[in-house]
Amino acid sequence: MNNKTLIIAEAGVNHNGDIEIAKKLIDVAAEAGADIVKFQTFKAKNLVSKFATKADYQKNNTNTHESQLEMLQALELDNESHYLLNDYCKKRGIQFLSTPFDHESLHFLMGMGMETIKIPSGEITNLPLLEEIASFNKNLIMSTGMSTMAEIVDAANVLISGGTETEKITVLHCNTEYPTPFDDVNLNAMKTIADFTKLNVGYSDHTLGIEVPIAAVSLGAKILEKHFTLDRTLDGPDHVASLEPQELRTMVQCIRNIEKAMGNGEKKPSPSEQKNMVVARKSIHYSKDLKLGHILELSDFVMKRPGSGISPMAYKSYEGRELKNNVAEDDLLKDGDFI
């Protein structure tokens, strides 16, 4: 990918279990210029027990009388829907991706021919699932919300020892709060992850707005993931912390601009500014009218625009030189003026 950031538009469960909404989300992601649109694959019965409670953000944004199991059952996509959405992504020219949350879902996605596996934050300590994921030796993207550095290193070691090549793993710094307070983002932790693991890093964002994802790209994120929705006011656990379509388009464009702006790191005049050097820089000029035979003193020089003559950095080297012709105030000093 060179310097290009892989942008994942995270549809997640913002389809609310409706395949037509899911298709509209694919349309939005494709039109925004994202590289990948990602969903979530799970069997609720394999993911949570009937006694599991909701997170606070889920309680705030969904029916308070339903359990987490009931909420997730309403958000499942069946197998046929996955194939339909994958085909629709091909038509729209965007890559389909989905996150498996259990063994059954992992094998289903592998059967679909997925070349990339996204490991969600909640599964980073799920040793049996990590070992099974590692055995496929696919491209892996691992989110690290709620994790300590030690847990990230342990998970990475499981993936590598289990058969996944290191160059196929990207670790995403992440905070699992929806929305994430800016004070809790800790974006510099992305570099810490890179230093400890020696793996590619990226960022999965749950803040409101687009500032933090753009900053993550400027700090070297190879992959950027961001939730989006058709409408933040829709019912569902993740809509409120998601971007709306125009915001997603703006974020993608800003990231592409930042990629261009990062450059190659070599400091030299750019092609666009070279034409301004003559206008903005100064040259050595004569400060007054001087006659042939005059021995130049430093007070005879003045530094003025344009910069088409001799650089002021060299002005002291002309002290004591004898003029071979008359010069006028504001004339450019030239090497041909001296005996």
Backbone hydrogen bonds, N-H to C=O, Kabsch-Sander energy under -0.5 kcal/mol:
donor,donor_aa,acceptor,acceptor_aa,energy
4,K,1,M,-2.2
6,L,222,K,-2.7
7,I,5,T,-0.7
8,I,6,L,-0.6
8,I,224,L,-3.3
9,A,7,I,-0.6
9,A,36,I,-3.2
10,E,8,I,-0.8
10,E,226,K,-2.9
11,A,9,A,-1.1
11,A,38,K,-2.0
12,G,38,K,-2.2
14,N,11,A,-2.7
16,N,13,V,-2.0
18,D,15,H,-1.8
19,I,17,G,-0.6
22,A,18,D,-2.1
23,K,19,I,-2.2
24,K,20,E,-1.8
25,L,21,I,-2.1
26,I,22,A,-1.9
27,D,23,K,-2.3
28,V,24,K,-2.2
29,A,25,L,-2.5
30,A,26,I,-2.7
31,E,27,D,-2.7
32,A,28,V,-1.7
33,G,29,A,-0.8
33,G,30,A,-0.9
34,A,29,A,-2.0
35,D,7,I,-1.6
36,I,7,I,-1.9
37,V,95,Q,-2.6
38,K,9,A,-2.4
39,F,97,L,-2.5
40,Q,12,G,-0.7
41,T,99,T,-3.4
42,F,40,Q,-0.5
44,A,42,F,-0.6
46,N,43,K,-2.1
47,L,43,K,-1.1
47,L,44,A,-0.6
48,V,44,A,-2.3
52,A,49,S,-1.4
59,K,55,A,-2.3
60,N,56,D,-2.3
61,N,57,Y,-1.1
62,T,58,Q,-0.8
66,E,63,N,-1.2
68,Q,52,A,-1.2
71,M,67,S,-2.4
72,L,68,Q,-2.6
73,Q,69,L,-2.3
74,A,70,E,-1.4
75,L,72,L,-1.1
76,E,72,L,-0.5
76,E,73,Q,-0.8
82,H,78,D,-1.5
83,Y,79,N,-1.6
84,L,80,E,-2.3
85,L,81,S,-2.7
86,N,82,H,-2.5
87,D,83,Y,-2.3
88,Y,84,L,-2.1
89,C,85,L,-2.3
90,K,86,N,-1.7
91,K,87,D,-1.8
92,R,88,Y,-1.8
93,G,89,C,-0.8
93,G,90,K,-0.7
94,I,89,C,-2.2
95,Q,35,D,-1.9
97,L,37,V,-1.8
99,T,39,F,-2.0
101,F,41,T,-1.7
106,L,102,D,-2.3
107,H,103,H,-2.4
108,F,104,E,-1.9
109,L,105,S,-2.4
110,M,106,L,-2.3
111,G,107,H,-2.0
112,M,108,F,-1.1
113,G,110,M,-1.1
114,M,109,L,-1.8
117,I,139,N,-2.9
118,K,98,S,-0.5
119,I,117,I,-0.6
119,I,141,I,-3.3
123,E,120,P,-1.8
124,I,121,S,-1.6
126,N,123,E,-1.8
127,L,125,T,-1.4
130,L,126,N,-2.6
131,E,127,L,-2.7
132,E,128,P,-1.7
133,I,129,L,-2.7
134,A,130,L,-2.6
135,S,131,E,-1.3
136,F,132,E,-0.5
136,F,133,I,-1.4
137,N,134,A,-1.4
139,N,115,E,-1.9
140,L,168,K,-3.1
141,I,117,I,-2.3
142,M,170,T,-2.7
143,S,119,I,-2.7
143,S,141,I,-0.6
144,T,172,L,-1.4
147,S,144,T,-1.8
152,I,148,T,-1.9
153,V,149,M,-2.4
154,D,150,A,-2.4
155,A,151,E,-2.5
156,A,152,I,-2.6
157,N,153,V,-2.5
158,V,154,D,-2.1
159,L,155,A,-2.2
160,I,156,A,-2.5
161,S,157,N,-2.9
162,G,158,V,-1.6
163,G,160,I,-1.4
164,T,159,L,-2.3
168,K,165,E,-1.9
169,I,166,T,-1.8
170,T,140,L,-2.4
171,V,200,N,-2.8
172,L,142,M,-3.3
172,L,170,T,-0.5
173,H,171,V,-0.6
173,H,202,G,-2.6
175,N,204,S,-0.6
177,E,175,N,-1.5
180,T,206,H,-1.8
184,D,181,P,-1.8
185,V,182,F,-1.3
189,A,186,N,-2.3
190,M,187,L,-1.8
191,K,188,N,-0.7
192,T,188,N,-1.3
193,I,189,A,-2.5
194,A,190,M,-1.8
195,D,191,K,-2.6
196,F,192,T,-2.3
197,T,193,I,-2.7
198,K,194,A,-2.2
200,N,169,I,-1.0
202,G,171,V,-2.2
203,Y,223,I,-2.5
204,S,173,H,-2.7
205,D,203,Y,-0.5
205,D,225,E,-2.8
214,I,210,I,-1.7
215,A,211,E,-2.3
216,A,212,V,-2.6
217,V,213,P,-1.8
218,S,214,I,-1.8
219,L,215,A,-1.3
220,G,217,V,-1.6
221,A,216,A,-2.1
222,K,201,V,-3.0
224,L,6,L,-2.8
225,E,203,Y,-2.4
226,K,8,I,-2.2
227,H,205,D,-0.8
228,F,10,E,-2.0
229,T,243,L,-3.1
234,L,231,D,-1.7
236,G,61,N,-1.8
241,A,238,D,-0.9
242,S,239,H,-1.9
243,L,227,H,-2.2
247,E,244,E,-0.6
248,L,244,E,-2.2
249,R,245,P,-2.3
250,T,246,Q,-2.2
251,M,247,E,-2.6
252,V,248,L,-2.4
253,Q,249,R,-2.2
254,C,250,T,-2.6
255,I,251,M,-2.5
256,R,252,V,-2.4
257,N,253,Q,-2.1
258,I,254,C,-2.5
259,E,255,I,-2.4
260,K,256,R,-1.7
261,A,257,N,-2.3
262,M,258,I,-1.7
263,G,259,E,-0.7
263,G,260,K,-0.7
268,K,266,E,-0.8
273,E,270,S,-0.7
274,Q,270,S,-1.4
275,K,271,P,-0.5
276,N,273,E,-1.6
277,M,274,Q,-1.4
280,A,276,N,-2.8
281,R,277,M,-2.1
283,S,304,K,-3.0
284,I,310,I,-2.0
285,H,302,V,-3.0
286,Y,331,D,-2.3
287,S,300,D,-2.7
290,L,327,V,-2.5
293,G,323,L,-2.5
294,H,291,K,-1.9
296,L,294,H,-0.7
296,L,321,R,-3.1
300,D,297,E,-1.9
301,F,298,L,-1.6
302,V,285,H,-2.6
304,K,283,S,-1.9
304,K,302,V,-0.7
307,G,278,V,-3.4
310,I,333,L,-0.6
314,A,311,S,-2.1
315,Y,312,P,-1.7
317,S,314,A,-1.4
318,Y,315,Y,-1.4
319,E,316,K,-1.2
320,G,296,L,-2.9
321,R,318,Y,-1.6
323,L,294,H,-2.3
324,K,337,D,-2.8
325,N,337,D,-0.6
327,V,290,L,-2.6
330,D,286,Y,-2.9
331,D,328,A,-2.3
333,L,284,I,-2.6
337,D,334,K,-1.9
338,F,335,D,-0.8
339,I,322,E,-2.2
